Amino acid sequence: MTMPDAYAHALFVEGGWSVGMKGWVRRRIKVSGNMKKLIPLQLYKPSPQKVALRQEIARITQFEGGKPQ
């Protein structure tokens, strides 16, 4: 999977899951290999511990790339 850094930050650090779909539709996120492996991610719900970890990573991360376009 490849994507611009703004998409990666919004998706993985900020937890903006809708950014993934928008990036896919706009062809900014590209996937190679077996795309069927991504289908289970549609049902993924992070545990409270994973949400807390993501929030801590967001708190200590400096990102000046802006918002995805």
C-alpha angles and dihedrals in degrees: 000000000000129000140151115278093249090060093046092050094047093046103041105023103032094034095230098157094177088064088070094059093044091050091049093050091047090048092239092120114061127191127197127187127025105357091184087078089068095058095083089057089073088074097042116128115181118231119242088256092055091047089051091049092050090049091050091050089050090050094055098037122097113205124172099171097104129223125322114268 
